[in-house]
Amino acid sequence: MDIFGIQDLTSEFSVMDVVLVLGLSFVLSAFIGWVYKTTHRGTSYTQSFVFTLVLNGMVVALVMLIVGSNIARAFSLVGALSIIRFRNAVKETRDVGFIFFTMAVGMGVGTRFYLLALIATVVISLMIILMTRFDWFAHEMSSQILRVQVPSGSPFDSLFEKIFMKYTNTSELISVDTVQSGTMTDLTYSIGMKKSNRIQEFLDEIKLLIGNNKVTLIAGYNSTDL
């Protein structure tokens, strides 16, 4: 179509092509978003990230539809998109995987490989659900973070030795900080409890030993974003 001497290249694909590409990319990306929500662990889940996953898949599909097989157009789009900068840090490594997942599916739909995009979405999603369901590659022993405040000058290197031997399998001093104008020392340990149902007894004994000073136990921090 030529309007006012300007050539319209939309005739390279039909309206049905556009509707099919955008519709299918939305459905597949929304399904990936559902898989992300279902398999997510920890406290960093945000609805806006899932919206972004769906939008990402549709936009990539549209970009691939625009590029088509035109190499010059592809290089032009790469140059234009290279000016975009993202300042938000990705909180979890799995989030990066889901971003690439939706991008790959969007590329497949945008280049008209509909069956490939559909099969890839189903198979990869099933594998993600399977790994989450059976807790693959999980560490056998969960660790906890213990923070204790003791008066400055206390022999903290041996103060909790007996309690740690009684209640924990592993214990390691991570950091030592001075607080309250140097009158108190804040100790941070990484510990592995022998029995999770004895946490309260463990904390009670520590409080009794240090005179009811501040004690904080962060349980299950391996699956929590600190």
Steps between C-alpha positions, in 0.01 A plus 500: 500500500631843408346797687627851419813344352575302816518125459324290762676168564217356708394295198790264578269333754124486537280617785448136598877455526522792743203378707636144509852607600386739774226267625717188515793686658263635765357157581840330519660784698203506740541126550870552576399770748265253670782245521727767653235590760426135583864396542624817671654470844621768736366849560606693189191422287352804329198517274667764285781258407247246369330776302841586358558136400174497301574838343855390421381196307250703295746781424771257388248324274403836350865595448568172320193556285630845405852375427390204292791392277631852442859512631528878474182543702633261763821698545300824520284358780805374690650850485176658614445258789861530620425843647260345755645473849352305791581616852299244698717212624364149445440354846516133407700313238188303402338829397765537229413153375132590473585821316698304240221240493238755396743661255568165330129422477430849365770455238354164399148640463621817322689295241189283442642185664172456685526126570859535623404782738201303631694177557794684659268686739325182613813286536715761678212595731442136592870461580492811722193370686662156534825641642305716745261221601777254583736768631788407271854616587394617846767504767451213743553715809321833534691778671385775732645838586540569871562855623591552865598811698740451790681750724831619356792297625303177534693186391261437209741256333420241769184645659250300294714192440303261723161621374609468137627147563167408659262646240689546171685291244701794366579848625717771350563857611431729203543852636574700814369859531516757779165664585354739758809721512731206559322361803360198316633260239270370225590145391367329186523121467402256229362188669334172405249374755494129587123507558279784381245436778757600764555855377312655791706304755815607319404869513393479865837360604687771308287774660562353844874493431529861379254659742198548273688716249377513141495167315372459143474177302424520128383151406497378141696796364610288202153543350448854627637816343687699761 
